[in-house]
Amino acid sequence: MNEKNRLKILVGVLCVVLLILAAVVALMLDSRSPDPIFGIFQTEPTTSTEDTQDPTDSTGGPSQGTETPDPTEEQLPPPEEQPPAVVIPPEKDPQTGEERGISFPCQIPGYDLTIEKMAPYNGMFVEDGSNANIENVAMLLVKNNGDFPVEYTQIRVVCGQEELLFDISALPAGEKLVVQEKTGKTILASDATSASALVVQGADMEMSESKVQVIDNGDNTLTVKNLTNETISTVRVFYKYYMENEQLFVGGIAFTVRISRLGAGASVTVQPSHYTSQTSRVVMVLTYDSEV
């Protein structure tokens, strides 16, 4: 790897670390006004969206097997089939019964999901994979208190005349996450007047441990090994930004690295463009009998 590529990787790691620090600070604020401390977290964005690393095995040589894996990175799309949204009931005045809008924390009815807080955020915008610099973007802190992972949820919050949308993919059971408004809309001075949520739950977030082994090499690369005696047509490794010390996912977005035609017993090492060993976590691994 040449010095130019090493520099790009170091810049990318630094940007993601700063992003996560900013996100944690944002949601710890009780005030809805941006704090000046956010200024120190603003950095130049990283814009790479393609995986340029050539497949190699764990020894640095060509990948094993008779077929050549084809690694590519994508964003995890929402499921095609989605249930109706549920309305989050507004708080009412205990004396008059008059609706006072949405206050946080609040529960999403029918699901063990809690929206703990809404706050503004200055720093890097991660929800479209661009990592562009933004200011005052609305951000939610969400906790999955249930026994089942959330495959996908879209939370809609109305503040005055403005509608804010927050998309979350692949949130494991028992975990919490900060998510930015999906298009980068800023938070408004008016309070939340209404809210609803569309939730798709899954039975499990499969890791395919009997078929595939995924190893973080500590240098922003992942080694994926086929544990079977047959070629696997497609392996998808799903990951999200994660802050280990705070046990907090950052960003509703989830990325997937797709590896095609992974030969029997073969290993391939990939360097996903949004993955860093210090600030990312693999949340699901799926295998397919056809190329998808």
Secondary structure, DSSP 8 states (H G I E B T S, - for coil): --HHHHHHHHHHHHHHHHHHHHHHHHHH-SSSS--GGGGGG--------S-----B-TTSS--SSSS----EEEE----SS----EEE---B-TTT--B----SSEEETTTTEEEEEEEEEEEEE-TTS--EEEEEEEEEEEEE-SSS-EEEEEEEEEETTEEEEEEEEEE-TT-EEEEE-TT--B--SS-EEEEEEEEEE-S-----TTTEEEEE-SSS-EEEEE-SSS-EEEEEEEEEEEETTTTEEEEEEEEEEEEEEE-TT-EEEE--TT--TTTEEEEEEEEESS--
